[in-house]
């Protein structure tokens, strides 16, 4: 009786697995897994600009540039003025080694959503990690001018600078972090962890 109850509980979960998806699917060619999962996600939610940008990243990583560009175009059609969508597209290009395309996407981001300070600061971190320091600083300065009191954006950029061995730049942005909110204990703790972690990403 106990075994029958277990089977009745598990059966609906097993039945929900889509056709063609089993453990063997996830042991196959990683590029096929990427594209297949992105296809299934897109079939479920085909019109969210940020998700479309991320589907595009999976397609690009799988080697299907045409499909990636189609997803990016659909993302921008869905919400052409969302800075984070533009950033996610740029990040997809950066992660796959297409730096000119990434910079073009970021230039468009600045035009389409000129006050997207959080998208700017995240993009600055992405650029720093990709070795594009000058462009990273340019975008981070835009974010800072929009909101010089946002210590978290400043500390995130400090962390990226430490992580990439740019210690003079890290010191500059650590000072911006402090100036933003000098009596905030979380800010001081965050800077302590930036240096304790050697700039490694948060857990």
Helices and strands as residue ranges (DSSP letters): H 2-15, H 23-26, H 30-44, H 49-62, H 65-78, H 83-95, H 99-112, H 117-129, H 133-146, H 151-163, H 167-180, H 185-196
